[in-house]
Amino acid sequence: KAGKNIYIEPPFHADYGYNIITGDNVYFNVNCVVLDVCEVKIGNNVFFAPAVQVYTATHPLDALLRRSKENGKPITIGDDCWIGGGTVICPGVTIGNRCVIGAGSVVTRNIPDDSLAVGNPARVIRKIENSREA
């Protein structure tokens, strides 16, 4: 379910592929992985640097349950986002519109619109003043 002008640099890996929904003008650089056990919604004008990993799949903490059970939580990435190289986006996360996620970040919680988030775990370090179209 891809919008217009989606470009994927190989290699690219997905669990299913059909649970990935993109807007227009989406770019995946090399070595990206999307484990789409659940839906992954990607907005318009989103750029993924190399080796970004998007994981909807999760497993129970209990060792016995983990032997037989897999869970999943959907991920949403808003419009006009740039996801830095080597970023890991964890299950259930929503990244707002116009966000930048710094290289090597591990996004474990929601990121509000217009944010620069970095680190492990990723934390918002400042708001971004984005230009707005009239």
C-alpha positions in Angstrom: 0.0 0.0 0.0 2.4 2.6 -1.3 1.9 6.2 -2.2 3.5 7.9 -5.1 7.2 8.2 -5.4 8.3 5.5 -3.0 11.9 4.5 -3.4 13.6 1.6 -1.7 17.4 1.1 -1.9 18.1 -2.6 -1.6 18.6 -4.6 0.4 15.3 -4.1 2.2 13.7 -6.7 4.5 10.1 -7.0 5.7 8.2 -9.7 7.5 5.0 -9.5 5.4 5.1 -6.2 3.4 1.4 -5.9 3.2 1.1 -4.3 6.6 3.2 -1.4 5.5 1.2 1.7 4.4 3.1 4.7 3.0 2.2 8.2 1.9 3.9 9.9 -1.0 7.6 10.6 -1.4 9.0 8.0 1.0 12.6 7.0 0.8 14.3 4.0 2.4 18.1 3.9 2.2 20.0 0.6 2.3 19.7 -2.1 4.9 16.3 -1.1 6.4 14.2 -3.7 8.2 10.4 -3.5 8.8 8.9 -6.2 11.0 5.3 -5.6 10.1 3.5 -8.1 12.2 1.1 -5.2 12.8 0.4 -2.2 10.7 3.2 0.3 10.0 1.8 3.7 8.8 4.3 6.1 7.3 3.2 9.6 6.3 4.3 11.8 3.3 7.8 13.0 2.7 9.5 10.6 5.2 13.2 9.7 4.8 14.8 6.7 6.4 18.6 6.7 6.6 20.6 3.4 6.3 20.0 0.5 8.6 16.8 1.9 10.2 14.8 -0.9 12.0 11.0 -0.7 12.5 9.7 -3.4 14.8 6.0 -4.0 15.5 6.8 -7.5 16.8 7.3 -8.1 20.5 7.4 -11.1 22.8 6.3 -11.8 26.4 8.9 -11.3 29.2 7.9 -14.6 30.8 10.2 -17.3 29.3 7.6 -20.0 29.2 5.1 -17.8 27.4 7.8 -16.6 25.0 8.2 -20.1 23.7 4.8 -20.0 22.1 3.5 -16.5 21.9 4.3 -13.4 19.8 2.6 -10.1 20.2 2.6 -6.9 18.1 1.8 -3.3 18.4 1.3 -0.9 15.4 3.7 1.9 14.6 2.8 5.3 13.1 5.3 7.8 11.6 3.9 11.2 10.7 4.6 13.5 7.7 7.9 15.2 6.9 10.0 13.0 9.2 13.7 12.1 8.9 14.8 9.0 10.7 18.6 8.9 11.2 20.8 5.9 10.4 20.7 2.9 12.7 17.6 4.1 14.5 15.4 1.4 16.1 11.7 2.1 16.4 10.1 -0.1 19.0 6.5 -1.6 19.0 3.6 0.7 19.6 5.4 4.0 19.0 4.0 7.0 17.3 6.4 9.6 15.9 4.6 12.9 15.2 4.8 15.2 12.1 8.0 17.0 11.1 10.2 15.1 13.5 13.9 14.3 13.3 15.2 11.2 15.0 19.0 11.3 15.5 21.2 8.5 14.3 21.5 5.5 16.5 18.4 6.4 18.6 16.2 3.7 20.1 12.6 5.1 20.1 10.7 3.4 22.9 7.9 6.0 23.5 5.9 8.4 21.5 7.5 11.5 20.0 5.4 14.7 19.7 5.2 16.8 16.5 8.1 19.1 15.7 10.6 17.4 17.9 14.3 16.5 17.6 14.8 13.2 19.6 18.1 11.4 20.2 19.6 8.7 22.3 19.0 5.4 23.9 16.2 5.6 24.9 15.4 8.5 22.6 14.5 11.7 24.4 13.2 14.9 22.9 16.0 17.4 23.3 14.3 20.4 21.7 11.4 21.5 19.6 12.0 22.2 15.9 10.8 25.5 14.4 9.5 24.2 11.0 8.5 26.5 8.2 4.8 26.1 7.3 3.3 26.3 3.9 0.6 29.0 3.6 
